[in-house]
Amino acid sequence: MRLKHVKGSEETVENSPLVTKNPCENKGQWAKTFAENKPIRIEIGMGKGRFIVENAVKHPEYNYIGIEKYTSVLVRALQKVEAMENPLSNLTFICMDAKDICDVFGEGEIDRIYLNFSDPWPKDRHAKRRLESREFLKRYDKILKKDGCIEFKTDNRILFDFAVEEVEPAGWKIDKISYDLHADASMNEGNIMTEYEEKFSSVGNPIFKYIISR
């Protein structure tokens, strides 16, 4: 599906104080960029931002970084935060390609990684571009702290099966897994839905989720 361009999104992102510019300069020092030193959690491919914004509101004990490649999408997240009555001191955004993640974060700097409804890249030749591939798991291994974890949600069964198959070869292990998240009382407790999750589940699509660690 072709991404609809939002006029002026590049300028909006570039001028927003909510977006961290030149993020590579903060590698290994992200704790200093927030008002308080707290564990840092990131969402890669955050879309319009509902998930990470609501997390930042509900869990002030963590700092959050939302990562999105496309300005036309990121600008929607900025609008959400700008419309809030109270500013969030524990949230910032980065506009970047996820493949460069190790240039932006230092070893063991991140507490948790969220992957929500990632692009499935359905063609086999594009498998390495999937955020749940072993190539990306190697990158996450470098930036996650030793007891950190990854949470992944999708409604795409083919992508989910692929992701599950990648876990063990990459040296990770599955801590929890569900093939129908919203029917799983334990795993669904405290679940914050993304825009896609609400859309897909409303038409009866089951949501798949795993939590993995090393």
Steps between C-alpha positions, in 0.01 A plus 500: 500500500642835399557744784301820463724803521402767752590843367742682726577194712876527443508859626273418794722212612818701448373791710329306778666505844342158557734345243864432586722622219838336425420205728840336439652771718308359799634146467577368847370819662124485447432511874634856503252615236199442726392701803556195723724196472262205454508173302453569129246316286474543123240423238637437151254583223259678731255615233267775617619468857201394707682209664811682612319821599257309722786304651684820583188634672421183694857412593692812606757272664650438153640720226374428148638553151277456197677418174336552162655516154233704323429864582145472365430247775710652776320832465179332622672398821626854549146630464381263773759625747458866408125472565556374855434732791808390693839462329683167520856522630559127453443476125692597189490396135760414237452502123735231370538163330504212748801339330715775653388423855850405621633839390252671729500291819790366704557154641235405756342845487142387437270328750232371260416505129147505361423386145137556408339405168825524309517507122484129401722539191318201343753417227760242606786706363407778744501277811810674641306826513243361743548649843459154654769334285815352651694784337305752705508282811880521483471878504260497794736268688758778503281776639281310749614460858567143613154442649319701232230361274314553174121511468355444154134520388343445158188370330708352217528124562765448231721770648442369851595144404813637334585700812456198727727291277771766517519511881705189578750526211575856615579380852182628666224318686123542515378598846132538412295447186135537403315429177194693620618781724164652583368162615806441718421663835855475628684642201230754421508654847603864467514474120499832318360472150657666199285657229553194280421263784166663565417498129594138436353353818170684441445290186580175680870457423689327783804686629823306545764592755827375637743618766858385450828538685851364482 
